Amino acid sequence: MRFDPPKSLSSVLEDFLEKFPQKRKLKQGMILSAFEDVVGTRMASEVEDLHFEGNKLAMKVKHPAWRQEIHGNRFSIAKKLNSKVKGDIISDIIVRS
């Protein structure tokens, strides 16, 4: 009798996600839930109506200074969020006031 070495839960989950038919939608949901962890509580508290428009992450920001801050760092934020879900899910971030 032959046993394969046990796989880590994260590798099993990654294998599942690769085969999951709605993988992109699932990863978009993971990005929405990870947003506060990535940008921090203070910045996240200024954001409302966080959602996807195609491949773009869109949000409404209450205060103009925070809108400018997020807009200026949008590529860095997108890169961190994409890295968090191990995929190229966000092509750009749209910041509205």
N, C-alpha and C positions, 0 to 999 in steps of 0.2 A: 504494500500500500504506500502511495506517495502523497505527501502533503506539500503544498506550495507554502512558502513563508508568508506569514500574515502581512496584509497590506495595511498601511495607515488609513485612518478614517478620511483624512484629507485627500489622499490619492484615490480612494474609492469614490468620494464625492466628486472629484474632478472628472473621473471616468464617466460617472453618471451624467454630469452636466454637459459633457461633450456629445452625448447621445440624446440629450433631452431636446425634444422638438421646439420648445419655446425658450431655448437657451438665452437668446438676446433679451427677451422680456424679463426673464428671471434675473439676469445680470443687471438690467436697468433697475429692478426692484431692490437688488442688493446695494446698488449705488445710492438710491434714495435713502435707504436705511443707514448707510455708512457716512452720509454727508456730514452730519454733526461731528462724528469722530475725526474726520479728515480736516475740516475747516475750523473746528473748535466751537464751543458753546456760544461764545459771544457773537461771532460772525453768523452762525446758524440762526441765532435769535432774531437777526435783522432780515432774514429771508422768509418769504411766504410764497405760496403757490409754486412749489418746486415740482417740476414735471418734465417729461421728455416731449420734444417735438421732433419726431424722426430720430436722428442721431445726435441731436443737440439737447443739452440740458438747459431748460429755461427756468427763470425764477424772477420774482418780483422782490425788490429791495426797498424797504421803507425810507431809509435816509440816504440822501445824495452822496454823502461822504463814504458810506459803506458800499453804495453802488459803484463808485469810482474804485474803491479798494478791491472789490471782487472782480470788476471788469479788468483791472490792471493785472490781476493774478490769475485770470481765467485759464490760461494754458497750463500753469503749474497745478492748479486745482484739478483740472481735467486729467492731467497725467497721474496725479496721486490717486484719484478715484478709479481710473482705468487700471492702475497697478493693483489696487485693492481687490478688484474682481478678476484680475488676470485676463483682461480682454481689451479690445479697442472699441469700446462702447460709445464714448462721448467724443464727437468730432469737434465740438465747440460749446461754449457756454454763452447763453443769451441772458443779459442782465437788463431788466426793465425797472422803471420806478413808478 
